[in-house]
Every structure is written in C-alpha cells, then in structure tokens.
Amino acid sequence: MFLNKYVDDFYYNLIIENYDFDYLNSLDEVNFVNIYNIFKNFDFYFIDDIILNYLDIFEMEKDDVLNSLLRLKEKLGKNFVYKIGHNMSLLNEIY
C-alpha cells in the first residue's frame, strides 16, 4: 500500500486500524497524489489529519476538490486554512 509514502508511521498505523484493508488497497495512488498536492499547494499543515479523518476526499475528482477549496477560501477568507485547521468539520463542505 502506498499511503506509507505520504504519512509518518504513527498516522499510517492509525489509518490501518481505522480503515478496511481492501478499501485502502482500492485507492488510486495517482488520484490521491493529485489531491494531496492540492492541499499541499494551499499550505495545509495538517494533511496527515485530513488523510486520517477524511480519506474519502482523496477518492473524489481533483477538480471538484479544488473548486470546493476555492469556495471555502472565498467564504472563510484568506486565512481559511487556519480556520479549517481549528474546525476540520468545515471539510464536509468539500462533499
């Protein structure tokens, strides 16, 4: 499984404990990396937490995720990453 390339051992073990192994193996690495890079480009400092708690976002179409994040940025203001970091439930708006 490729997730160990993107999270540290602590988060990797939590992911393994929280998600079904077949589900984890079904994830598309290319799509995952595309969405990972979107979060990285917006300077999300808690990507590991997003992976752990919102892994299904990484299954979505990258354009949908990008457009949703742009809407959140418009709604929350320029410090939207900080606001999301303190209230990760705001990520539900991506769906």
MONOR-V308738 format. One record per run of one state. SS is the DSSP state (2 for helix, 1 for strand, 0 for the rest). FROM is the first residue (numbers start at 1). LEN is the number of residues. If there is no record, write none. Layout:
SS:FROM:LEN + SS:FROM:LEN
This chain:
0:1:2 + 2:3:3 + 0:6:3 + 2:9:10 + 0:19:2 + 2:21:6 + 0:27:2 + 2:29:13 + 0:42:5 + 2:47:7 + 0:54:1 + 2:55:5 + 0:60:2 + 2:62:15 + 0:77:3 + 2:80:7 + 0:87:1 + 2:88:7 + 0:95:1
